[in-house]
Amino acid sequence: MTADRQVADQPADTHAFRVRSSEPAYDGKIIRVRRDIVAMPGGGESQRDVVEHPGAVGIVALDDDDRVLMVRQYRHPVRRHLWELPAGLLDVAGEPPLDAAHRELAEEAGLRARDWRVLVDALNSPGMSDEAVRIYLARGVEEIGADERHNGEDEEAEMTTAWVPLDEAVRRVLAGDVENGMAVMAVLATAWARSTGYAELRPADAPWPAKPSHAG
């Protein structure tokens, strides 16, 4: 068996999956839910409840000693403290994703970086949501001044940080100690990227077709 060289996500045939009707079901602080009635290719139709999400960015901040900056934050839906990456929603109108990543790295980690690349793009739960995330690899990191730091609110007020050796972070992921989806894919992708000398990573301003149109 040979690998399909055309393995790449692509838009669906909109005629085969035509939306017959769409109506709002819920409008929340961050997300919206809509109810679509969709024509199925084999005939008939089916209801699809879609969570509309503004999208998000995450950052792997990697220092010169191959350590990843991780943050520990309380997540109410799962009622647990999780080890994650600096990350944030695309909820500022008109803000480019890379600018949002710069902002989040400064606010959550007190860092800036000289070299930025796209590490991985992902659709977190495409069976129910259009949420898309873009994760950047940021290298050449340094601390920002105290006057540029952000005072966290709510869950962020209790956020703590730790520098974790990349190899140790990989082990923690594979052991099930780190479960946040963005952190899992980012840590493993960073380890692979390191093995290639980071030569195959996309530029920081690479196109992002999956970015939700309602972001920001």
C-alpha positions as CSV (number, residue, x, y, z in Angstrom):
1,M,0.0,0.0,0.0
2,T,1.3,3.4,-1.0
3,A,0.5,6.7,0.7
4,D,-1.8,9.1,-1.2
5,R,0.2,12.1,-2.1
6,Q,-3.0,14.1,-2.3
7,V,-3.9,13.7,1.4
8,A,-5.0,17.2,2.1
9,D,-8.2,18.6,3.5
10,Q,-10.4,20.4,1.0
11,P,-13.8,22.0,0.7
12,A,-16.7,19.6,0.3
13,D,-19.1,19.4,-2.7
14,T,-21.6,22.0,-1.4
15,H,-24.2,20.6,-3.8
16,A,-24.0,17.2,-2.2
17,F,-24.3,18.7,1.3
18,R,-26.6,21.6,0.7
19,V,-27.9,23.5,3.7
20,R,-31.7,23.6,3.4
21,S,-32.2,25.8,6.5
22,S,-30.2,27.4,9.3
23,E,-31.4,29.1,12.4
24,P,-29.7,30.4,15.6
25,A,-30.2,28.2,18.7
26,Y,-28.0,29.9,21.3
27,D,-25.9,33.0,21.6
28,G,-23.4,32.9,24.4
29,K,-20.4,35.0,25.7
30,I,-17.9,33.3,23.5
31,I,-19.7,30.8,21.3
32,R,-22.9,30.6,19.3
33,V,-24.9,27.5,18.3
34,R,-26.9,27.2,15.1
35,R,-29.2,24.5,13.9
36,D,-28.6,23.4,10.3
37,I,-30.8,21.1,8.2
38,V,-28.5,19.5,5.6
39,A,-29.3,17.5,2.5
40,M,-27.5,14.2,2.5
41,P,-25.8,12.8,-0.7
42,G,-27.9,9.6,-0.6
43,G,-31.1,11.4,-0.1
44,G,-33.0,12.7,2.9
45,E,-31.7,15.3,5.3
46,S,-30.3,15.5,8.8
47,Q,-30.0,18.1,11.6
48,R,-26.6,19.3,12.5
49,D,-26.0,21.5,15.6
50,V,-23.0,23.6,14.9
51,V,-20.9,25.5,17.6
52,E,-19.5,28.7,16.1
53,H,-16.2,29.5,17.7
54,P,-14.0,32.5,17.1
55,G,-10.8,30.4,16.8
56,A,-7.7,30.6,18.8
57,V,-3.9,30.7,18.7
58,G,-1.3,28.9,20.8
59,I,2.4,29.3,21.2
60,V,5.2,26.9,21.8
61,A,7.9,29.2,23.3
62,L,11.1,27.2,23.0
63,D,14.2,28.6,24.7
64,D,17.9,27.9,23.8
65,D,18.0,24.9,26.1
66,D,15.1,23.2,24.3
67,R,12.7,23.9,27.1
68,V,9.0,24.6,26.4
69,L,7.1,27.2,28.4
70,M,3.9,25.7,29.8
71,V,1.2,27.2,31.9
72,R,-1.1,25.6,34.5
73,Q,-4.7,26.8,34.4
74,Y,-8.0,25.8,35.9
75,R,-10.6,24.7,33.2
76,H,-14.1,24.7,34.5
77,P,-15.8,22.4,32.0
78,V,-13.5,19.5,33.1
79,R,-13.1,20.8,36.6
80,R,-9.3,20.3,36.5
81,H,-6.1,22.2,36.5
82,L,-4.4,21.5,33.1
83,W,-0.9,22.1,31.8
84,E,-1.2,24.0,28.6
85,L,0.5,26.4,26.2
86,P,0.2,30.2,26.2
87,A,-2.9,30.7,24.1
88,G,-5.9,32.9,23.5
89,L,-9.1,33.5,21.5
90,L,-9.2,35.4,18.3
91,D,-11.7,37.8,19.9
92,V,-10.2,41.2,19.0
93,A,-11.8,42.7,16.0
94,G,-9.4,42.9,13.0
95,E,-6.4,41.5,14.9
96,P,-4.3,39.2,12.7
97,P,-3.6,35.8,14.2
98,L,0.2,36.4,14.5
99,D,-0.5,39.7,16.3
100,A,-2.8,37.8,18.7
101,A,0.0,35.2,19.3
102,H,2.5,38.0,20.1
103,R,0.0,39.5,22.5
104,E,-0.9,36.2,24.3
105,L,2.8,35.3,24.7
106,A,3.4,38.6,26.4
107,E,0.3,38.6,28.5
108,E,0.4,34.9,29.7
109,A,4.2,34.3,29.8
110,G,5.8,37.7,29.9
111,L,7.8,36.9,26.8
112,R,8.6,38.1,23.3
113,A,10.3,36.1,20.6
114,R,12.5,36.9,17.6
115,D,11.6,33.9,15.3
116,W,8.1,32.8,14.6
117,R,6.9,29.9,12.4
118,V,3.6,28.1,11.9
119,L,3.9,24.8,13.7
120,V,0.5,23.2,13.1
121,D,-3.1,24.1,12.2
122,A,-6.0,22.0,13.6
123,L,-9.8,21.7,13.7
124,N,-10.4,20.7,17.3
125,S,-13.8,19.1,17.0
126,P,-15.1,19.3,13.4
127,G,-18.0,17.0,14.0
128,M,-19.7,19.7,16.1
129,S,-17.7,23.0,15.8
130,D,-15.9,25.2,13.3
131,E,-13.3,25.9,16.0
132,A,-9.9,26.3,14.3
133,V,-6.5,26.8,16.1
134,R,-3.2,27.8,14.8
135,I,-0.1,27.0,16.9
136,Y,3.1,28.9,16.4
137,L,6.7,27.9,17.3
138,A,8.4,30.9,18.9
139,R,12.2,30.8,19.4
140,G,14.7,33.4,20.5
141,V,12.6,34.2,23.5
142,E,13.3,36.8,26.1
143,E,11.4,38.4,29.0
144,I,9.6,41.6,28.5
145,G,9.7,44.6,30.9
146,A,7.6,44.7,34.0
147,D,5.6,47.6,32.6
148,E,4.5,45.5,29.6
149,R,3.2,42.6,31.7
150,H,-0.5,41.8,32.0
151,N,-2.4,41.2,35.2
152,G,-4.6,38.2,34.7
153,E,-8.2,38.0,35.6
154,D,-10.5,35.2,36.7
155,E,-8.8,31.8,36.1
156,E,-5.7,33.6,34.7
157,A,-5.1,35.3,38.0
158,E,-4.0,31.9,39.4
159,M,-2.1,30.7,36.4
160,T,1.4,29.4,37.0
161,T,4.2,28.7,34.5
162,A,7.1,26.2,34.2
163,W,9.9,25.6,31.7
164,V,9.8,21.9,30.7
165,P,12.5,20.2,28.7
166,L,11.0,19.2,25.3
167,D,11.9,15.5,25.7
168,E,10.2,15.5,29.2
169,A,7.1,17.2,27.8
170,V,6.9,14.5,25.1
171,R,7.1,11.8,27.8
172,R,4.4,13.6,29.9
173,V,2.1,13.6,26.8
174,L,2.6,9.9,26.1
175,A,2.1,9.0,29.7
176,G,-1.2,10.8,29.8
177,D,-0.1,13.5,32.2
178,V,-0.7,16.3,29.7
179,E,-4.1,16.1,28.1
180,N,-4.9,19.5,26.7
181,G,-5.4,18.9,23.0
182,M,-3.4,22.0,21.8
183,A,-0.5,21.1,24.1
184,V,-0.5,17.5,23.0
185,M,-0.4,18.2,19.3
186,A,2.1,21.1,19.8
187,V,4.6,19.2,21.9
188,L,4.7,16.2,19.5
189,A,4.9,18.5,16.5
190,T,7.7,20.4,18.0
191,A,9.7,17.2,18.7
192,W,9.2,16.2,15.0
193,A,10.1,19.7,13.8
194,R,13.3,19.6,15.8
195,S,14.3,16.3,14.2
196,T,14.2,18.1,10.8
197,G,16.0,21.2,12.0
198,Y,12.7,23.1,11.7
199,A,13.3,23.2,8.0
200,E,9.8,22.2,6.9
201,L,7.8,24.7,9.1
202,R,5.7,27.3,7.3
203,P,6.3,31.0,7.6
204,A,4.4,32.8,10.4
205,D,2.1,34.6,7.8
206,A,1.2,31.4,5.9
207,P,-2.4,31.3,4.6
208,W,-4.9,29.9,7.0
209,P,-8.0,28.9,5.1
210,A,-9.8,27.2,8.1
211,K,-9.7,30.4,10.2
212,P,-13.4,31.1,11.1
213,S,-14.8,34.1,9.2
214,H,-16.5,35.4,12.3
215,A,-13.2,35.5,14.3
216,G,-12.6,38.8,16.0
